[in-house]
């Protein structure tokens, strides 16, 4: 049973790592979009970039919630395995 639990934790950690990579990518995109919005030559372009920025920030918030849930799941599984031992 321990091996199965270890695999389950490893799989969850891999998922958590993928979510963290997605968060990092979103943060980079947000940073670039903010810079582009500041440097936009005209108002319509600036507004379009700000809309894009809001969408990226929403995605980042959702990704953070998923990352947090995955982290809690890893901790819960580790605690369950420790209780079995």
C-alpha positions, 0 to 999 in steps of 0.5 A, a space after each residue: 500500500 505504501 508504494 501506491 501512496 508514494 506514487 500518488 504523492 509523486 503524481 500530485 507533486 508533478 501536477 503541482 510543479 506543472 501548475 507552478 510553471 503555469 503560474 510563472 508563465 502567467 506572471 511573465 505574461 502579466 509583466 510584459 503586458 503591463 509594460 506594453 500597456 504603459 508604452 502603448 502609443 495610443 489610447 485604444 491600444 492601451 485599453 486593449 492591453 489593459 483588458 488583456 491584462 485583466 484576463 491574465 490576472 483572472 487566469 493567474 488567480 484561478 491558477 493560484 487556487 488550483 496550485 494551493 489546492 494541489 499543495 493541500 492535497 499533497 500535504 493531506 496525502 503525506 499525513 495519511 501515509 504517515 498515519 498508516 505507518 
